[in-house]
């Protein structure tokens, strides 16, 4: 499948300072790319540059193999749809807001009516077609904004954190509807967000921007499980990050000296290599401590293929919706994410001794 757009050695400057650097990035036709990163990472700058609304100081962006510089600006913008965080609707009815772009393109009136009515229904706002845009709720306004973009049948849809200002239920329903629409239409899209759940739901590939630089591009599994550096790891939810060194290597398995302990991981790195030992909290299992029997024999731990078994005490418990974030002091802070039911059954409390385990395959090593 051919690329819809390609970026090579892109640089964007503001006030003489480079605020965006993208060595290479492409999006295939029909693909949804989620661009993630913290606030101020350059995500919106990238989107506005792709939209042709911000100039770039170096490099090249190509659309269907043609450099943007060689394309007519207006003709190119007619081939893209843009949905921003603020809907920016006209002070007019919902119907006229959705129809505005088609009228600007001199689409015949019967075709305008047909297409607007279709997207009014598809976005669930047909009952609002006569309502003034200024009287819409935030969720309704964003549905109208999406309908206004889809009705133009663009080749590329650019979305800049369109749901970040909405309440959780409204945001969830809109995300589900957008996911269905993108699959239904096969539309190519770049979705800007700092929310990891949004990226996982919508993105077929994920691009990570940090500090104005593109750090990593890959499938959600690649990016979230195998981040390329410590900053990417921290942003995508890796909470245990320990500096260490490989002290043993054998048949694809290594032992890393980190946090005062010897930890096992799956890796082909050589002995002596300095690394960051990375572990996601959802890959850690918490269970009662392994207390020796009275006769001095060690107890049998719960059946598990986990090669790493640590002893420690609960340092803190933090509710996170249906889950609980547990910090276990094992000589270093080990983060775990478990269900409220598990926390209740284990009767977890600060200071309680516990055991923790994780598989060698769950650890990710970043060479330093």
N, C-alpha and C positions, 0 to 999 in steps of 0.2 A: 504494500500500500504506500502510495506516494505521500510525501510531507506536504502539509498545507502551508506551513511557514517554517523557515529556518533562520536561526540567529547565529552569526559568526563574529566573535571578538567584539561584542557590543559594549560600548561605554557611553554613559550619560553623565554629563557634568552640570552642576549648579554652583554658581558663585566661584567658578574656577576649581571646584573640588569634584572628584569622581564620586558619584552617589550610587552608581549601578555598574557592575561589571559582570558580563555573561560571556564566558569563552565560547560556549556552543550550546544550543538548545533547539530542538525541533519538535513539532507536533504533527502527527500523521492525521490524514483525513479521517474524520469520524471518531477521533480520540478525545478524551476528556483529561486535561492536565490540571492537577491541583497544585497551585503555587503557594507554599506555606513559608512562614517565618514570623519572628516576633515583630511588634510594632516598630516602624522605622527601618525595617530591613531592606526596603526598596521594592516591595511587591506592587504597590500602586504605580510607582515610577515605571516598572516594567510594563504594566498593563496600558498605561497612557502612551508609552512609546510604541507598543504594538498597535494601538489605535491610531497612530499617526498624529497624536496631539502634543507629543513632546519630541523635540529633535534629539538625535544622538550625535555624540562628538567623534565616535569612531566605530568601525565595524559595519556590518550590513545585516539588514532584515530582508528576507525574500519571501514573497507570497506567491505560491504556485510557481516557484522558480524565477520570478521576476523581482528584482530589487525594488523596495518601496520607493526609492528615490526616482525610479523611472516610471512610476505609476502616477496617474492623475489623482490628486488628493481626494477630491470629491467622489470620483468613481470608486476609489478604494474604500472610502468610508461607507459607501452604499453597500458594500459587500460584507460589512461587519455589523454586529449588534452589540450594544454596550449597555450594561446594567450596573449602576453605581450603588453605593451604600445608601445614599439619599435618592429617592425616586425622581425628584426634579420634574414633576408633572406640570403640564400647562394648566392655567386657571380656566378650565373648561370641563366638559363632561367626561366621564370615563370612556364612552364610545369615541369621542373626538380625540382624546389623547392617544388611543390605540390607532386610530385612523390617520393621525397627522403625518407620519412618515410615508404612508401610501399616497396620500394626497400630494405631498411634496414630490413624489416620483411620478405624478400624473397617471396613477392607476385608474382605470375606468370605475365609475361609481358602483355598478353592480358587483364588481370584483372586490372592491373595498368592503362593501357590506357583507359579502360572503365570508371573506377572510377574518374580518373583525368579529363577526358573530361566532365563527368557529373558535377563535382564541378566547373570547369572552367565556364561552361554555367550557373550554378545555382548562382554563385557569380558575373556574368556579366563581366568576364575577359577573355572569350574565345578568343577574338580578340588580346589578349596580350600574347598568349601562348609561342611565340618565343622571346618575348622581354626580355632583360637582367633585372634582378631585380633592379640593380642600376639605371636604367632609369625610374623607376616607380614613380608616384606621391605618396604622403602620403596615400591618400585614396585607390589608386590601390594596394599599398603594403599591406595595412591592409586587403583588400579583398583577396589577395593571402594568407596572413597569416591565415585568417579564412578558406579558402579552404583547406589549408595544414592540419588544425586541423580536419575539418569535414570529409576529405577523409579517415582518419584513423578509422572512425566509433567508436569513443571512448565511454566508458560507462559514463565518467564524463568529462565535459568541464569546464576548469578554465580560466577566462578572467580577466586580471589585467588592468583596465582602458584603454581598447584598442583604444578608440576614443578620448581621452582627448587632443591630439595634433592636431586634425583635425579642419578645418574650419567648421562653423555651417551647411551650406548646405550639405557638404560631410558627416558630422557626423550624421545628421538627416536621410539621405538616408541609411547609413550603419546600424543605429539602427533599422530602419523599416525592412530592409532585415534580420537582425539577429533575430528580434522578429518573423518574419515569418518562418525562418529556425528552430528555437527552437520549435515552435508549430508543424511544419511539421514533424520533426524527433522525437519529444518526448524526446529529449536528456536532461539528468540531467545537470544542470549548476550552477556554482557559479560565479556571475558577480561582480567584485570589482569596485566601483565608488565613487566619492565624489559629483557627480552631481545628485540632487534629481529627476530631470525629467527623467534621464536614469533609476533610480531605480523604479520610478512609471510605466514607460513603460514596463520594462522587468520583474520585480520581482513579483513572486506570493507570496513570503514572503520577509521580509526585516530584516536584522540584523544590528544593530547600534553599531559600535566600536568607543569609545572615550577614549583617554588616555591609549590605549593598553588594555582596558577592554570591554568585551561584555556587553552592557548596556540594550539592549532590542531586542527581536525577536518577530515578529508577521506579520500579513497581512499589506499591505501598509496602509489600513484604520486605523488599530489599532495603528500603529507606528506614523503616521502623525497626527491623531486626538487625541490620548491618550498617549502622551509620558510619560515615567516613572519618569523622573527627569528634572530639569531645563536645564541642558546642552543638553540633548537629544531634549527637546522642542525647544531650540534656534537653534540647528543645522537643525531640520526638518522644520524650517520656522515659528515657533511661535514667533511673534515679540513683542507682548504685554505680559509681564510676571510681575505680581505684587505680592509682598508679602501681605498676608492678613489673616483674621481670620473669621471663620464662626460665625455669630452672631444670626442666626435664621435658624431653620430647620423644615420643615413641608411637609410631603407626597412627598418625593423625590425632593423637591425644597429647596434650601438654599439661604440665603443672606450672602454675604461676605463683610466685611468692608475692603476695599483696595483702595489705592490711594486717600484717603480722601472721598470716596464715598461708597454707599451701592449698590453692584452689585449682580444680581440674576444669579444663575446657577442651573443646574440639577445635583443633587448629594445626596448621602445618608450619608454624613459625619455629625458628631455630632457637636453641638454648642461648641465653644471653641477651635475647631481644627485649628491649624495654617496651612496655605496652600499657594501654588503659584497659582494665578489666571491667566490662560493662554488663549490667544485668537489669532487665526490666522487672518492675515490682510484681507484675502478674505471674511471673515465672517462679516465684518463691513460695514454698509451702511451709506453713506454720503448724506445729503439732506439739503435744506435751513433751517436757524434757525427758531425756533418756537417763533415768535415775538407776544406779546399780542396785541389784538385788542384795538382800541381807547376806547371802553366802559369797558375795564378792563378784558373782558372775554379771556380765553386762547384759542388759535387757535386749530383746530383739526389737529393733526399730520397725515402724510401720513398713509394710511391703512397698517397695518403690525402686525404680531404676535410677534414681538420683544418686550421683556419685559424690556430691558435695553435701555434707551434713555438719551443721554448725550448732554450737550451744551459745545461748545468750540470755539477755533479759529484755523485756519489753520496755522501750524507752519512751514511746508515745503512741497514742491512738487518736486518729483523726477521721471522723466520719466524712465520706465522700459519696453522697447519694445512697445507693443501695450497698455500697462497699465501705470498707474501713482500711485506711492506710496505716500500716503498722511499721514502726521503726524499732528494729531489734539491735541492741548493742552487742555485737559479737567480737568486740575489739575494734570494730569500725561500725558505723551505722549501716545496717542492711535494711533496705526498704522492701516491704511486701504489701500486696493489695489483695484482700480477702473479702468474702461476703460477710454481711452483718450476722448471718446465721452461724457461720464458722466462728466468728469472734465471740458470739454469745455461748456456743457450745464449749469452746475452749476456756470460757470465763476469763478472757484476757483482761489484764489490768496493768498499769504501770508498775514496773519492778518485778513482775512475774517471770520466773525462769521458763524458757521455752526452747524448743529445737526448731531449726530451720533447714530446709534442704532445697536444692535446685539441681537440675541436670547439667552435665557438662556441655551438652548441645545448646543449652539456653544462654550460656555466656558468649559474649562477642568481644573479641580482642582487637583493639586498634593499635597498630604499630606506632611507636613514637620515635 
